Amino acid sequence: MSKVWFVGAGPGDPELITVKGRGLIEQADAILFAGSLVSQAAMRWAKPGCAVEDSKGMDLEQIVAWLIDKAQNGQTVIRLQTGDPGLYGALIEMVQPLDEQGIEVGVVPGVSSAMASAAAGVESLTLPEVTQTVILTRVEGRTPMPEGESLPELAQHHCTLCLFLSITLLKKVQADLLEAGWSPDAPVLVVHKASWPDEEKVIRGTLNDIREKCRAEKINSQAMIIVSPTIGARDWTELKKSKLYDKNFSHRFRKATHKTVHET
């Protein structure tokens, strides 16, 4: 039976696709990839004779029609998407018409650009007693945000913010975070084309100057913005450490070595 697989290609580096995703590419009869975002190098594993098409010039109806046509011809079809299909991937919009046609669907997760950007900067998105929460969101643009999800509202938590699809709205990011009480000196990490070989750019700054630094580097697309109280922790002289690896902390795999001394 034919099946359409939605496969996360990861953030850019073809080697960051999952083993399962690569295996499906090797088996596929037809692959529709998002050429404006997915490196064509991921096609290196496609078998001879595989129908490969770039969707960057297609609208939703054309994408769905292509997938249905290939699947109805009994082929194993892949829709190869950037990052993870379930995150800003229009997944449900494409799955519903396939469901209507009785076409089986599968999803293979992928590495998000948020994770790849943190890796590029050697940053941790969470730290003990600093923040244990990560918000994946975007700034309101042509697509409105649901009630309660505006950036000033989310930013009031003062946890890690990973901002997708927002690099052209950095001025608004600055204003919204200042409105939420963030300091102008708050550290910001921007990563352009995280993990893309020879194209990745890592830009560090503060909420006050990050826009100017990105403009100087001509960064206006495919960039992740991370604003977090954890940014730069690699250089901190004092750091609260995880209890998981603390020798004085017991868990089911290890007993604490600390002996409590009672005063007499």
Secondary structure as GFF3:
##gff-version 3
##sequence-region A 1 264
A	DSSP	beta_strand	3	8	.	.	.	ID=ss1
A	DSSP	three_ten_helix	14	16	.	.	.	ID=ss2
A	DSSP	alpha_helix	19	27	.	.	.	ID=ss3
A	DSSP	beta_strand	30	33	.	.	.	ID=ss4
A	DSSP	three_ten_helix	40	45	.	.	.	ID=ss5
A	DSSP	beta_strand	51	54	.	.	.	ID=ss6
A	DSSP	alpha_helix	60	72	.	.	.	ID=ss7
A	DSSP	beta_strand	76	81	.	.	.	ID=ss8
A	DSSP	alpha_helix	91	100	.	.	.	ID=ss9
A	DSSP	beta_strand	104	108	.	.	.	ID=ss10
A	DSSP	alpha_helix	113	120	.	.	.	ID=ss11
A	DSSP	beta_strand	134	138	.	.	.	ID=ss12
A	DSSP	alpha_helix	151	155	.	.	.	ID=ss13
A	DSSP	beta_strand	160	164	.	.	.	ID=ss14
A	DSSP	three_ten_helix	167	169	.	.	.	ID=ss15
A	DSSP	alpha_helix	170	179	.	.	.	ID=ss16
A	DSSP	beta_strand	187	192	.	.	.	ID=ss17
A	DSSP	beta_strand	201	206	.	.	.	ID=ss18
A	DSSP	alpha_helix	210	216	.	.	.	ID=ss19
A	DSSP	beta_strand	223	227	.	.	.	ID=ss20
A	DSSP	three_ten_helix	233	235	.	.	.	ID=ss21
A	DSSP	three_ten_helix	243	245	.	.	.	ID=ss22
###
